[in-house]
């Protein structure tokens, strides 16, 4: 699959988030920036920036979120650990979790060697990339 096709698949998943997820959880600021650059316009909670432990963070999210919540942590071992713990705590608080966006992004990203949400930026076309030569 070529880079523009991968970009379009990722963009489709992110655009679907605008309709299917009320809130999204990411690990940090760069992850949020990537989601915004792909067109996500909903509420985002950043775990790493919160400086809270997982229990405090999930309680805060449960109070302020719009359901369902998609958890888009990285696809590495640490990201999986954070994902499972946040998901478990939020479900215990009665919050509905939307797993499909994470699963879809994982399939796309991992098949191309990307293991982070931030790494999805690699597939975005450059704003300065041109296919036409300047006119003389």
C-alpha positions, 0 to 999 in steps of 0.5 A: 500500500502506498503512502497516500493510501495509508494516509487516507485509511488513517484519515477515515478512521480519525474522521469516524471518531468525530461521530463514534467517540465522544472523547479520546484519551492519548498519552501526550501532546504530540499524539493530540496534535497528530489526531487534530492534524488528521481532522479529529475535533472532539474532546481529548484527554492527555494522560502523560500531561495530567501528572496524575496516577491512573486512578486519579486520571480515570476518575477525572475522565469519568467526570468530564468525558462524553461517552463512548471513550476511545483510548488511543495509546501507543502500540508498544508494550508500555502503551498496551499496559496503559491502555488495559489499565485505563480501560479497566478502570473506566469500565469499572466506573461505568464508562463505555469504551470504544475499541474499534478505532485503536484496533483499526489504527493498530492494524494500519500502523503495525503493518508499516512498522509504526508503533506510536500514535505520534508516528502516524504523522509519517503518512501525512503529505507534506504541506510543502510537497509539490508535484509540479515544477515552477513555471518560468 
